[in-house]
Amino acid sequence: MSKKLYYSTCAILTPNIGITIDDILSAKNEKDEIYWCFCHNALSACQGNLNGRPSVCDFCHSMYKRYAKKYGKGVHVIPIDRKDFVHKTHSWQFDNVEQIKSIVYRDVYIGYGILSLYLSYTRDLDIINMDGFKKYFTPIISEICDYVDYVYDFFNQIKPDEVISFNGRLFDNRLFYDVAKALGIKYTALEVMFGNGDRGKPLKKVRFIGGLPHSIKVVTQKINDLWTDSPLSDDEKKEIATSFYTKRREGKYDLDTVYISDQIQGVLPEGFDITQKNIAIFNSSEDEYSAVGGEWDDTIFKSQYEAIDYILQRSSPDIHYYLRIHPHLKGVKYKAHMELYSLSKYPNLTIIPPESEVSTYDLMDACEKVVTFGSTMGVESAFWGKTSVLLRRSMYENLDICYQALRKEDVMPLLEGKLEPKPQLGALKFAYYVLDREYGVEKSNIDIDIEEKTFLGRIFQFTPYFKIWGSQFLYQIAYFYHFMLMPRFYKGTMHFPE
């Protein structure tokens, strides 16, 4: 028996709260001593209530009471309220992203936590409304500092053997990960496989022991363990993994957005010359991992723009580069995307905008090598027998899939030299991990699936645990009242800087 401390934020976030409840039930089955802590006005705003609306907090608190009554028997249920914090005055000055990242208090990376939330909703890596950002996050930073002091004291009092939370990346719960790490307490992040991308597929709980779900080390270990420990034969695993790549290429992949629906098979960039050396560069969204921190900041280039500019400045004019800007960046007007078009000044570069009908896969086939910054195209290219070069950190970097440049001096030799494609095994391991819903995931104690329905232009989520007096219909009425009706009269204490 061990002492486990769970922390959850908003009671109406899916699948966050469902996964947390499910794991608490697993711990109860193992006869562990359980502390379930949750936000009860601990912070002025959170992921589920960005504008700090009182009616949303009230609804959240009422749902926690229902969860505690239904699932909390034998559990130490502890609401955390900032009125129990000891307030100290803190002063933080920041005017850009790097200064925000430097906001650290008692080993808690507050800056990364607030950036993670902000970028998740805006993708604005430049923070064009810095005044609004400061107005919104400055009081939250102060609250988090007080919260950190409280959690240190609380952990020293409870002395948990393990701290568990969902995801752990955003500011409203990252401090539990960072404090546990600072005190040498085992930490586990809960997630779903593959998050809300599981369209039409059952959600499955997965745990990341010793780090966040974005830990390259932890994910690499899980990928290798799954391939080794799976009871399926190598041929069966290969067949499943291959389906990942064939479905993506055919635009039939059902676990993520299909990005090639507007592309036309067989279409290459105008003037494409098959007689010369061509290299495809597939960029990715700059914001995706920019606020995770740690190993993800250990890169040889500060941005993809800098990397591509470095290549073009030094490359032989005999090599032609094709920069395929990711379709996900369509309509995004922020600097990290728009500055890429200024690279058109180089005569040996062709830029393919995100809305272009040029086929991503035909371009991959026609080029000698592929350059990526951690996107799926890096591993897909390797699967299809292309030499794949990685210029940034990636979840698959340690699977022997790509040639990775560890220093700037490595870049041009990798691009200009003759390299054989990597073995296919690493790409097969990666795809098998992505598709697995049986061996690397955990069986659920409750139904954690989510059904979404649209009514009056708003999305309503239905889950078996969203109930009031046993009725999902009554829950939806209460949700409408607290989330949509009451905020018309009570705007909230915060204003998220969109």
C-alpha positions as CSV (number, residue, x, y, z in Angstrom):
1,M,0.0,0.0,0.0
2,S,1.3,3.5,-0.9
3,K,0.1,7.0,-0.2
4,K,-1.0,8.7,-3.5
5,L,-1.9,12.3,-3.9
6,Y,-4.1,13.3,-6.8
7,Y,-4.7,16.9,-8.0
8,S,-7.3,18.0,-10.4
9,T,-8.4,21.4,-11.5
10,C,-11.8,22.1,-13.3
11,A,-14.4,19.5,-12.5
12,I,-16.0,19.8,-15.9
13,L,-13.0,19.4,-18.2
14,T,-13.0,16.3,-20.3
15,P,-11.3,13.9,-20.4
16,N,-9.3,15.3,-17.6
17,I,-11.7,14.8,-14.7
18,G,-12.9,11.4,-16.0
19,I,-9.4,10.1,-16.3
20,T,-8.5,11.3,-12.8
21,I,-11.6,9.7,-11.3
22,D,-10.9,6.5,-13.1
23,D,-7.4,6.3,-11.7
24,I,-8.5,7.1,-8.2
25,L,-10.8,4.1,-8.4
26,S,-7.8,2.0,-9.6
27,A,-5.9,3.2,-6.5
28,K,-8.8,2.3,-4.3
29,N,-8.9,-1.2,-5.7
30,E,-5.2,-1.5,-4.8
31,K,-6.0,-0.4,-1.2
32,D,-3.8,2.6,-1.4
33,E,-4.2,5.6,0.9
34,I,-5.6,8.3,-1.4
35,Y,-5.6,12.1,-1.1
36,W,-7.7,13.8,-3.7
37,C,-7.0,17.5,-3.8
38,F,-8.7,19.9,-6.1
39,C,-9.0,23.6,-6.9
40,H,-11.6,25.4,-4.8
41,N,-10.8,29.0,-5.7
42,A,-7.1,28.3,-5.5
43,L,-6.6,30.4,-8.6
44,S,-8.6,33.2,-10.2
45,A,-8.7,31.4,-13.5
46,C,-7.9,28.0,-15.0
47,Q,-8.1,26.2,-18.3
48,G,-11.8,25.5,-17.8
49,N,-12.7,29.0,-16.7
50,L,-10.3,31.4,-18.5
51,N,-12.2,34.6,-17.5
52,G,-12.7,33.6,-13.9
53,R,-16.5,33.6,-14.1
54,P,-18.1,33.1,-10.6
55,S,-21.0,31.0,-12.0
56,V,-18.5,28.6,-13.6
57,C,-16.6,28.2,-10.3
58,D,-19.8,27.6,-8.5
59,F,-20.8,24.9,-11.0
60,C,-17.3,23.4,-10.7
61,H,-17.5,23.2,-6.9
62,S,-21.0,21.7,-7.0
63,M,-19.8,18.9,-9.3
64,Y,-16.9,18.2,-7.0
65,K,-19.3,17.6,-4.2
66,R,-21.2,15.1,-6.4
67,Y,-18.0,13.4,-7.4
68,A,-16.9,13.2,-3.7
69,K,-20.2,11.7,-2.7
70,K,-20.2,9.1,-5.5
71,Y,-16.5,8.2,-5.8
72,G,-14.8,9.6,-2.7
73,K,-15.7,6.9,-0.1
74,G,-12.5,6.1,1.8
75,V,-10.6,9.0,0.1
76,H,-9.2,12.1,1.8
77,V,-11.0,14.7,-0.3
78,I,-9.3,18.1,0.1
79,P,-10.5,21.3,-1.5
80,I,-7.7,23.9,-1.8
81,D,-8.7,27.5,-1.4
82,R,-6.3,30.5,-1.7
83,K,-7.8,31.9,1.4
84,D,-5.6,29.3,3.2
85,F,-2.4,30.6,1.4
86,V,0.1,32.9,3.1
87,H,0.4,35.8,0.7
88,K,3.8,37.3,-0.1
89,T,4.6,40.1,-2.4
90,H,6.4,39.2,-5.6
91,S,7.6,41.3,-8.5
92,W,8.2,39.9,-11.9
93,Q,9.2,42.0,-15.0
94,F,8.8,40.5,-18.5
95,D,8.4,42.0,-21.9
96,N,9.0,39.0,-24.2
97,V,8.7,35.3,-24.4
98,E,12.2,34.5,-23.2
99,Q,11.7,36.7,-20.1
100,I,8.4,34.9,-19.4
101,K,10.1,31.5,-19.6
102,S,12.6,32.7,-17.0
103,I,9.8,33.1,-14.4
104,V,10.8,30.4,-11.9
105,Y,9.8,30.3,-8.2
106,R,11.2,27.6,-5.9
107,D,11.9,25.3,-8.8
108,V,8.4,25.7,-10.3
109,Y,8.5,26.9,-14.0
110,I,5.6,29.3,-13.8
111,G,6.5,31.0,-17.0
112,Y,6.3,27.8,-19.1
113,G,3.0,26.9,-17.5
114,I,1.3,30.2,-18.4
115,L,2.8,30.2,-21.8
116,S,1.5,26.7,-22.4
117,L,-2.0,27.8,-21.7
118,Y,-1.8,31.0,-23.7
119,L,-0.3,29.3,-26.8
120,S,-2.8,26.4,-26.6
121,Y,-5.6,29.0,-27.1
122,T,-4.0,31.6,-29.3
123,R,-0.9,30.1,-31.1
124,D,0.5,33.7,-30.7
125,L,4.1,33.0,-30.1
126,D,4.9,36.7,-30.5
127,I,2.4,37.8,-27.8
128,I,1.3,40.8,-29.9
129,N,-0.9,42.0,-27.0
130,M,1.7,42.1,-24.4
131,D,-0.1,44.7,-22.3
132,G,-3.2,42.4,-22.2
133,F,-1.0,39.4,-21.4
134,K,0.6,41.2,-18.4
135,K,-2.7,42.4,-17.1
136,Y,-4.2,38.9,-17.2
137,F,-1.2,36.8,-16.0
138,T,0.5,39.1,-13.5
139,P,-2.0,38.5,-10.7
140,I,-2.1,34.8,-11.6
141,I,1.7,34.5,-11.3
142,S,1.4,36.0,-7.8
143,E,-1.3,33.5,-6.9
144,I,0.8,30.6,-8.2
145,C,3.8,31.7,-6.0
146,D,1.6,31.6,-2.9
147,Y,0.2,28.3,-4.1
148,V,3.7,26.9,-4.5
149,D,4.5,27.8,-0.9
150,Y,1.3,26.1,0.2
151,V,2.0,22.9,-1.8
152,Y,5.6,22.6,-0.4
153,D,4.2,22.7,3.1
154,F,1.3,20.4,2.2
155,F,3.6,17.8,0.7
156,N,5.9,17.9,3.7
157,Q,2.9,17.4,5.9
158,I,1.2,14.6,3.9
159,K,4.5,13.0,2.7
160,P,3.0,11.3,-0.4
161,D,4.8,8.4,-2.1
162,E,3.4,9.5,-5.5
163,V,1.9,12.6,-6.9
164,I,-0.6,12.2,-9.8
165,S,-2.3,14.7,-12.1
166,F,-3.7,14.9,-15.6
167,N,-1.1,16.1,-18.3
168,G,0.7,18.6,-15.9
169,R,1.8,21.1,-18.6
170,L,-0.5,24.1,-18.0
171,F,-0.1,26.7,-15.2
172,D,-3.1,25.5,-13.2
173,N,-1.4,22.2,-12.3
174,R,2.2,22.2,-13.4
175,L,3.3,23.3,-9.9
176,F,2.4,19.8,-8.6
177,Y,4.8,18.2,-11.1
178,D,7.6,20.7,-10.4
179,V,7.3,20.5,-6.6
180,A,7.2,16.7,-6.6
181,K,10.3,16.7,-8.8
182,A,12.1,19.2,-6.5
183,L,11.3,17.1,-3.4
184,G,12.2,13.8,-5.1
185,I,8.7,12.4,-5.0
186,K,7.5,10.0,-7.7
187,Y,5.3,11.8,-10.2
188,T,2.9,10.3,-12.7
189,A,1.1,12.1,-15.5
190,L,-2.2,10.7,-16.7
191,E,-3.3,11.2,-20.3
192,V,-5.5,9.6,-23.0
193,M,-4.3,7.9,-26.0
194,F,-4.2,10.0,-28.3
195,G,-6.2,12.8,-26.5
196,N,-9.2,14.4,-28.2
197,G,-7.9,13.2,-31.6
198,D,-9.6,9.9,-30.9
199,R,-12.5,10.5,-33.3
200,G,-14.9,7.6,-33.1
201,K,-12.4,5.6,-31.1
202,P,-12.7,4.7,-27.5
203,L,-10.6,6.8,-25.2
204,K,-7.9,4.9,-23.3
205,K,-6.1,5.9,-20.2
206,V,-2.3,5.9,-20.3
207,R,0.3,6.9,-17.6
208,F,3.7,8.5,-17.9
209,I,5.8,7.7,-14.9
210,G,8.5,10.1,-14.0
211,G,7.7,12.9,-16.3
212,L,5.2,14.8,-18.4
213,P,3.6,13.2,-21.5
214,H,6.0,15.4,-23.5
215,S,9.1,13.8,-22.1
216,I,11.2,12.4,-24.9
217,K,12.9,10.0,-22.6
218,V,9.7,8.6,-21.1
219,V,7.9,8.3,-24.4
220,T,10.9,6.6,-26.0
221,Q,10.9,4.0,-23.2
222,K,7.2,3.4,-23.6
223,I,7.5,2.9,-27.4
224,N,10.3,0.4,-27.0
225,D,8.7,-1.4,-24.1
226,L,5.4,-1.8,-26.0
227,W,7.1,-3.2,-29.1
228,T,9.1,-5.6,-27.0
229,D,6.4,-6.7,-24.6
230,S,3.4,-6.9,-27.0
231,P,2.2,-10.5,-27.4
232,L,1.7,-10.0,-31.1
233,S,4.1,-11.4,-33.6
234,D,6.5,-9.0,-35.4
235,D,4.5,-9.5,-38.6
236,E,1.2,-8.6,-36.9
237,K,2.8,-5.5,-35.3
238,K,4.2,-4.5,-38.7
239,E,0.8,-4.9,-40.4
240,I,-0.8,-2.6,-37.8
241,A,2.0,0.0,-38.0
242,T,2.0,0.0,-41.8
243,S,-1.7,0.9,-41.7
244,F,-0.8,4.1,-39.9
245,Y,1.3,5.3,-42.9
246,T,-1.0,4.1,-45.6
247,K,-4.0,5.7,-44.1
248,R,-2.3,9.0,-43.6
249,R,-1.1,8.9,-47.2
250,E,-4.6,8.1,-48.5
251,G,-6.1,10.8,-46.3
252,K,-8.1,8.2,-44.4
253,Y,-6.4,8.6,-41.0
254,D,-9.0,8.8,-38.2
255,L,-6.9,9.8,-35.2
256,D,-6.0,13.3,-36.2
257,T,-6.9,16.1,-38.6
258,V,-6.5,15.1,-42.3
259,Y,-4.2,17.8,-43.7
260,I,-4.1,16.6,-47.4
261,S,-7.8,16.8,-48.2
262,D,-7.2,19.9,-50.4
263,Q,-4.1,18.5,-52.2
264,I,-4.2,16.8,-55.6
265,Q,-2.4,13.5,-56.0
266,G,0.4,13.8,-58.6
267,V,0.8,17.5,-58.4
268,L,4.3,18.8,-58.0
269,P,5.5,22.4,-57.7
270,E,5.7,24.2,-61.0
271,G,9.0,23.8,-62.7
272,F,10.1,20.9,-60.6
273,D,13.3,19.4,-62.2
274,I,13.8,15.8,-61.5
275,T,17.4,15.9,-63.0
276,Q,18.8,18.0,-60.1
277,K,19.2,17.4,-56.4
278,N,16.0,18.3,-54.6
279,I,15.4,18.4,-50.9
280,A,12.0,18.9,-49.3
281,I,11.7,20.8,-46.1
282,F,8.5,20.2,-44.1
283,N,8.0,22.8,-41.4
284,S,5.7,22.4,-38.4
285,S,3.8,24.8,-36.1
286,E,6.4,26.7,-34.2
287,D,4.2,27.0,-31.1
288,E,3.6,23.3,-30.5
289,Y,6.5,22.6,-28.2
290,S,7.8,26.1,-27.5
291,A,6.5,26.2,-23.9
292,V,7.2,22.7,-22.7
293,G,10.7,23.6,-21.6
294,G,13.6,21.3,-20.5
295,E,14.9,19.1,-23.3
296,W,12.7,20.8,-25.9
297,D,14.6,24.0,-25.4
298,D,17.9,22.3,-26.1
299,T,18.0,23.1,-29.8
300,I,20.7,24.3,-32.2
301,F,18.4,26.8,-33.8
302,K,16.1,29.2,-32.1
303,S,13.5,28.9,-34.8
304,Q,12.7,27.1,-38.0
305,Y,13.2,30.3,-39.9
306,E,16.8,30.6,-38.5
307,A,17.5,27.0,-39.5
308,I,16.3,27.3,-43.1
309,D,18.1,30.6,-43.5
310,Y,21.3,29.0,-42.2
311,I,20.9,26.2,-44.8
312,L,20.2,28.5,-47.7
313,Q,23.1,30.8,-46.9
314,R,25.6,27.9,-47.0
315,S,24.1,25.5,-49.6
316,S,25.4,24.8,-53.0
317,P,23.2,26.6,-55.7
318,D,23.0,23.2,-57.4
319,I,20.6,22.0,-54.7
320,H,17.0,23.1,-54.9
321,Y,14.9,23.3,-51.7
322,Y,11.1,23.0,-51.5
323,L,9.7,24.4,-48.3
324,R,6.2,22.9,-47.7
325,I,4.6,25.1,-45.1
326,H,2.3,23.0,-42.9
327,P,-1.4,23.1,-43.9
328,H,-2.2,23.6,-40.2
329,L,-0.7,27.1,-40.6
330,K,-3.4,28.2,-43.1
331,G,-4.8,31.5,-41.9
332,V,-2.2,32.0,-39.2
333,K,-0.7,35.5,-39.5
334,Y,1.8,35.5,-36.7
335,K,5.5,36.3,-37.3
336,A,6.8,32.7,-36.8
337,H,4.8,31.7,-39.9
338,M,4.8,34.9,-42.0
339,E,8.6,35.5,-41.8
340,L,9.1,32.2,-43.7
341,Y,7.9,33.8,-46.9
342,S,10.8,36.3,-46.8
343,L,13.1,33.4,-47.6
344,S,11.9,33.6,-51.2
345,K,14.9,35.9,-51.7
346,Y,17.0,32.8,-52.2
347,P,16.8,31.6,-55.8
348,N,17.2,27.9,-55.0
349,L,14.1,27.9,-52.7
350,T,10.5,27.3,-53.7
351,I,7.9,28.0,-51.0
352,I,4.7,26.0,-51.1
353,P,2.0,27.8,-49.0
354,P,-0.3,25.8,-46.7
355,E,-3.3,26.1,-49.0
356,S,-1.4,24.8,-52.1
357,E,-2.7,21.8,-54.0
358,V,0.8,20.4,-54.3
359,S,0.8,16.9,-53.0
360,T,2.9,16.5,-49.8
361,Y,3.6,12.8,-50.5
362,D,4.4,13.2,-54.2
363,L,6.9,16.0,-53.2
364,M,8.4,13.6,-50.6
365,D,8.7,10.8,-53.3
366,A,10.3,13.2,-55.8
367,C,13.0,14.6,-53.5
368,E,16.2,13.0,-52.5
369,K,16.0,13.9,-48.8
370,V,13.5,15.2,-46.4
371,V,14.2,17.8,-43.6
372,T,11.8,18.2,-40.7
373,F,11.6,19.9,-37.3
374,G,9.9,17.0,-35.5
375,S,6.7,16.7,-37.4
376,T,5.2,13.4,-38.4
377,M,6.6,13.8,-41.9
378,G,10.0,13.0,-40.5
379,V,9.0,9.5,-39.5
380,E,6.6,9.0,-42.5
381,S,9.4,9.8,-44.9
382,A,11.7,7.3,-43.2
383,F,9.0,4.7,-43.5
384,W,8.6,5.3,-47.2
385,G,12.3,4.8,-47.7
386,K,13.5,8.4,-47.8
387,T,16.6,9.8,-46.0
388,S,15.1,11.9,-43.2
389,V,17.1,14.7,-41.5
390,L,15.9,16.1,-38.2
391,L,16.8,19.6,-37.2
392,R,14.9,19.9,-33.9
393,R,13.8,17.8,-30.9
394,S,11.2,15.1,-31.5
395,M,9.4,12.3,-29.8
396,Y,11.0,9.9,-32.2
397,E,14.5,11.2,-32.2
398,N,15.9,8.2,-30.3
399,L,14.3,5.5,-32.5
400,D,17.0,5.5,-35.2
401,I,14.5,7.0,-37.7
402,C,16.3,10.1,-38.8
403,Y,19.8,11.6,-39.1
404,Q,19.8,14.3,-36.4
405,A,22.0,17.3,-36.4
406,L,23.4,17.9,-32.9
407,R,25.5,20.9,-33.9
408,K,25.2,23.5,-36.6
409,E,28.3,22.1,-38.1
410,D,26.5,18.8,-38.7
411,V,23.7,20.3,-40.9
412,M,25.3,20.8,-44.3
413,P,27.2,17.5,-44.4
414,L,24.0,15.7,-43.7
415,L,22.2,17.6,-46.5
416,E,24.9,17.6,-49.1
417,G,26.4,14.2,-48.3
418,K,25.2,10.8,-49.6
419,L,23.2,9.0,-46.9
420,E,21.3,5.8,-46.9
421,P,17.8,5.8,-45.5
422,K,17.5,4.5,-42.0
423,P,16.1,1.0,-41.2
424,Q,12.3,0.9,-41.1
425,L,12.1,-0.7,-37.6
426,G,12.0,2.6,-35.7
427,A,9.2,4.0,-37.9
428,L,7.2,0.8,-37.3
429,K,7.7,1.0,-33.5
430,F,6.5,4.6,-33.5
431,A,3.3,3.9,-35.5
432,Y,2.5,0.8,-33.5
433,Y,2.7,2.9,-30.3
434,V,0.4,5.6,-31.8
435,L,-2.3,3.0,-32.8
436,D,-2.1,0.7,-29.8
437,R,-5.3,0.6,-27.8
438,E,-4.8,-2.7,-26.1
439,Y,-1.4,-3.4,-24.6
440,G,0.2,-0.1,-23.7
441,V,-3.0,1.4,-22.2
442,E,-5.0,0.6,-19.1
443,K,-8.5,-0.8,-18.7
444,S,-11.0,1.7,-17.3
445,N,-13.1,1.4,-14.2
446,I,-15.7,3.8,-15.6
447,D,-16.7,4.8,-19.1
448,I,-14.5,7.7,-20.0
449,D,-15.7,8.3,-23.6
450,I,-17.0,11.6,-24.7
451,E,-19.9,12.3,-27.0
452,E,-20.3,15.8,-28.5
453,K,-23.5,17.3,-29.7
454,T,-24.1,20.8,-31.2
455,F,-27.1,22.8,-30.2
456,L,-27.6,26.5,-31.0
457,G,-24.1,26.7,-32.3
458,R,-22.6,25.5,-29.1
459,I,-20.9,22.1,-28.3
460,F,-22.3,20.1,-25.4
461,Q,-20.3,17.2,-24.1
462,F,-22.0,14.1,-22.8
463,T,-20.1,11.6,-20.5
464,P,-21.4,9.0,-18.1
465,Y,-19.9,11.0,-15.2
466,F,-21.5,14.3,-16.1
467,K,-24.8,13.8,-14.2
468,I,-26.9,15.6,-11.7
469,W,-29.3,13.4,-9.7
470,G,-28.4,10.6,-12.1
471,S,-29.4,12.6,-15.2
472,Q,-27.2,13.8,-18.0
473,F,-30.1,16.0,-19.2
474,L,-30.2,17.9,-15.9
475,Y,-26.4,18.3,-16.1
476,Q,-26.7,19.9,-19.5
477,I,-29.4,22.3,-18.2
478,A,-27.1,23.3,-15.3
479,Y,-24.2,23.7,-17.7
480,F,-26.2,26.0,-20.0
481,Y,-27.3,28.1,-17.0
482,H,-23.8,28.5,-15.5
483,F,-21.7,28.7,-18.6
484,M,-23.9,30.6,-21.0
485,L,-26.7,32.3,-19.2
486,M,-25.2,33.7,-16.0
487,P,-22.0,35.0,-17.7
488,R,-24.2,37.4,-19.6
489,F,-24.9,39.2,-16.3
490,Y,-21.6,38.4,-14.4
491,K,-18.7,38.8,-16.7
492,G,-16.0,37.4,-14.4
493,T,-12.9,38.9,-12.8
494,M,-10.5,38.2,-15.6
495,H,-10.2,38.9,-19.3
496,F,-8.2,36.5,-21.3
497,P,-6.0,38.3,-23.8
498,E,-7.1,36.8,-27.1
